[in-house]
Amino acid sequence: MRIDIIGAGAVGLLLASFMAEGDTKVRLITKEETVTQPYDMMQLTRTNVDNTLAKFQVERTTSLCDEADLIIIAVKYGQLQGIYQQLMNIDPTIPLLFIQNGLAHYEEVRQLKQHHIAFSSIQFGAQKLSHNHVAHKGLGVMKIAVAKGEVDKFFIFKKLSTECFPIEFELDAEKMLMEKALLNCFINPLTAILQVTNGQLVEQNYAFQLLKNLYNEIITTFPSYAKTFQFEQVVALCERTAQNTSSMLADRLAGRQTEIDTIAKPIIKKAQAQNRQMPVLQTLYMLVKAFEESGEKM
C-alpha cells in the first residue's frame, strides 16, 4: 500500500509518521527546493506526546503521479485551487482524502472527477519543528467520512488506527465538517486575537468568559449541536491540547493569511440564512480580518 500526502506542514508530517509506522509506504509531495528528482529519501522524526522520539523513512518528491493507492491532501484551503488542477491529470479511480478546516471546500471537492472522495476532521495537535521533525502535541481522534464512492476504499485507515492515533469513521461528511468548524470557532479566533495557547483560554478569567459567551452564542444559534458540544467538552478539549498553538495563531505569528474565511464566515452565513445574528463571532471575525489587513507580523 502506497499513500501520497500532499503537503509537508505539521499535519502532513504527523500523518506521514503514523502512516509509516503502520508499515505503509509513504511519499510526501512538497514544494521544498531541497528535494532531488525524482525522489529523495528523508528521515522523519516525531516527538511523541510523552517526549520520546520515533524515526521513520519516507520519500519526498515534488510532483504527483499515478502510482499511489490513496492520496491525502493536507494543505490549507488557499492552496486547493492549484491542487485541483494537478488532480485533473491523476487516475480518477485513486481515492482522495481531504484534510482542511472549515466548510468552503466541501462542494468544490465533490465536483472533482475522482470516483472516491472522503473528508477528514482531526482533533489531534501537531507542530512542525523543522522540515523533517514534527511534534505530536495532543492526543485526539481523526474522523473520516466518505462523501463520494465506496467506503471500503478507505478501510486502510482502520488498520492504521492505534491508541495514540485513533481513527473513526463517520456517516455524514458535511455534518462532520460542520462540527469541526464549530469546534474551530470556539478556539481559533480567540487564541489568534489574544495570542494565547489553547489551555490559556480556560486558565485566564477574561479569556474563559469570552469562550463561554462565544459558546452560548453558537449553541443558541445552532441548538441541534447542544448535545454534541457541551461546554464541559469544549473546556476538556482546551485542557487536552493545553500547550497547542492553534493553526490560526500560528498563521498570525508568521504573518500569513488565516483560515478565518473558511472557518467562521460559513458559520456566520448559515446563521444569517436563518435570520439570526452572531455578534460575538462576527466581532472576532472582523478583528482577525483587521490584523490580516494591516499586514501585522508579530
JOBEL-V202356 format. One record per residue. N is the residue number from 0. PHI is phi in radians with two decimals (* if undefined). OMEGA is omega in whole degrees, 0 to 359 (NA if undefined). Layout:
[[N/PHI/OMEGA] [N/PHI/OMEGA]]
This chain:
[[0/*/178] [1/-2.05/178] [2/-2.04/172] [3/-1.66/178] [4/-2.08/177] [5/-1.53/180] [6/2.00/181] [7/-1.96/172] [8/-1.43/183] [9/-1.02/182] [10/-1.18/180] [11/-1.05/180] [12/-1.17/181] [13/-1.14/177] [14/-1.07/180] [15/-1.03/181] [16/-1.15/181] [17/-1.28/175] [18/-1.11/180] [19/-1.14/179] [20/-1.12/178] [21/-1.52/178] [22/1.05/176] [23/-1.87/175] [24/-1.27/185] [25/-2.09/176] [26/-2.27/178] [27/-1.58/175] [28/-1.73/187] [29/-2.36/178] [30/-1.66/184] [31/-1.01/182] [32/-1.25/182] [33/-1.36/181] [34/-1.25/176] [35/-1.66/183] [36/-1.56/353] [37/-1.40/181] [38/-2.33/180] [39/-2.37/178] [40/-1.40/183] [41/-2.28/172] [42/-1.54/182] [43/-1.73/180] [44/-1.83/176] [45/-2.08/170] [46/-1.56/183] [47/-1.34/182] [48/-1.12/178] [49/-1.65/177] [50/1.26/171] [51/-1.35/181] [52/-1.96/174] [53/-2.32/184] [54/-2.25/185] [55/-2.48/176] [56/-1.73/177] [57/-2.32/177] [58/-1.57/171] [59/-2.23/174] [60/-2.71/184] [61/-1.97/183] [62/-2.47/177] [63/-1.38/172] [64/-2.58/185] [65/-1.62/184] [66/-1.50/186] [67/-1.33/172] [68/-1.55/179] [69/-2.82/180] [70/-2.11/175] [71/-1.82/179] [72/-1.82/186] [73/-2.07/175] [74/-1.94/179] [75/-1.36/186] [76/-0.94/183] [77/-1.07/180] [78/-1.68/188] [79/-1.19/183] [80/-1.03/177] [81/-1.17/179] [82/-1.16/179] [83/-0.97/180] [84/-1.09/179] [85/-1.15/183] [86/-1.20/179] [87/-1.11/183] [88/-1.72/183] [89/-1.78/176] [90/-0.85/185] [91/-1.19/180] [92/-1.52/178] [93/-1.29/181] [94/-1.15/179] [95/-2.09/174] [96/-2.15/182] [97/-1.78/181] [98/-2.18/178] [99/-2.34/174] [100/-1.36/173] [101/1.48/186] [102/-2.08/190] [103/-1.07/186] [104/-1.55/190] [105/-1.03/182] [106/-1.23/179] [107/-1.04/184] [108/-1.15/181] [109/-1.12/179] [110/-1.50/179] [111/-1.14/184] [112/-1.33/183] [113/-1.05/186] [114/-1.41/187] [115/-2.26/185] [116/-2.30/177] [117/-2.29/177] [118/-2.12/179] [119/-2.27/174] [120/-2.17/184] [121/-1.98/179] [122/-2.16/175] [123/-1.48/178] [124/-1.81/179] [125/-2.52/177] [126/-2.39/178] [127/-1.42/181] [128/-1.66/174] [129/-2.82/183] [130/-1.15/180] [131/-2.32/181] [132/-2.46/181] [133/-2.29/178] [134/-1.94/173] [135/-1.47/192] [136/-1.82/179] [137/2.87/179] [138/-1.19/178] [139/-3.02/186] [140/-1.42/169] [141/-1.85/181] [142/-1.72/180] [143/-2.29/176] [144/-2.39/181] [145/-1.53/181] [146/-1.84/183] [147/-2.74/177] [148/1.64/189] [149/-1.74/183] [150/-1.16/183] [151/-1.20/176] [152/-1.17/183] [153/-1.98/183] [154/-1.21/175] [155/-0.97/183] [156/-1.22/175] [157/-1.15/180] [158/-1.29/182] [159/-1.53/182] [160/-1.21/178] [161/-2.37/179] [162/-1.10/180] [163/-1.46/182] [164/-2.41/184] [165/-1.27/179] [166/-2.20/180] [167/-2.20/177] [168/-1.79/176] [169/-1.95/183] [170/-1.58/188] [171/-2.03/184] [172/-1.14/183] [173/-1.13/178] [174/-1.11/179] [175/-1.07/180] [176/-1.19/177] [177/-1.11/179] [178/-1.08/179] [179/-1.18/178] [180/-1.08/178] [181/-1.13/177] [182/-1.04/179] [183/-1.11/179] [184/-1.13/179] [185/-1.14/193] [186/-1.94/191] [187/-1.06/183] [188/-1.07/181] [189/-1.12/180] [190/-1.14/180] [191/-1.18/182] [192/-1.29/182] [193/-1.44/183] [194/0.99/179] [195/-2.24/174] [196/-1.31/179] [197/-1.00/182] [198/-1.12/181] [199/-1.18/176] [200/-1.09/181] [201/-1.86/179] [202/-1.66/182] [203/-1.73/189] [204/-1.02/185] [205/-1.29/175] [206/-1.11/179] [207/-1.11/179] [208/-1.15/176] [209/-1.08/178] [210/-1.06/180] [211/-1.15/179] [212/-1.09/179] [213/-1.14/178] [214/-1.02/182] [215/-1.06/180] [216/-1.15/182] [217/-1.14/182] [218/-1.25/175] [219/-1.15/181] [220/-1.31/181] [221/-2.16/187] [222/-1.09/181] [223/-1.16/180] [224/-1.71/182] [225/-1.07/180] [226/-1.37/180] [227/-1.21/182] [228/-2.17/169] [229/-1.41/186] [230/-1.03/179] [231/-1.07/179] [232/-1.24/177] [233/-1.13/178] [234/-1.08/180] [235/-1.10/178] [236/-1.12/178] [237/-1.08/181] [238/-1.23/181] [239/-1.18/180] [240/-1.99/190] [241/-0.95/184] [242/-1.54/184] [243/-1.24/165] [244/-1.65/183] [245/-1.06/181] [246/-1.07/181] [247/-1.25/176] [248/-1.17/178] [249/-1.04/178] [250/-1.14/180] [251/-1.13/181] [252/-1.10/180] [253/-1.59/181] [254/1.27/180] [255/-1.66/172] [256/-1.17/181] [257/-1.53/178] [258/-1.74/182] [259/-1.06/181] [260/-1.28/179] [261/-1.69/182] [262/-1.74/187] [263/-1.48/185] [264/-1.05/178] [265/-1.09/178] [266/-1.17/179] [267/-1.09/179] [268/-1.13/178] [269/-1.09/178] [270/-1.15/180] [271/-1.10/178] [272/-1.13/177] [273/-1.73/182] [274/1.04/177] [275/-2.03/178] [276/-1.92/179] [277/-2.23/186] [278/-1.09/180] [279/-1.19/181] [280/-1.14/179] [281/-1.08/178] [282/-1.15/178] [283/-1.08/179] [284/-1.03/182] [285/-1.19/177] [286/-1.14/178] [287/-1.12/179] [288/-1.12/181] [289/-1.16/180] [290/-1.33/171] [291/-1.16/182] [292/-1.12/181] [293/-1.32/182] [294/1.21/183] [295/-1.10/173] [296/-2.26/186] [297/-1.49/NA]]
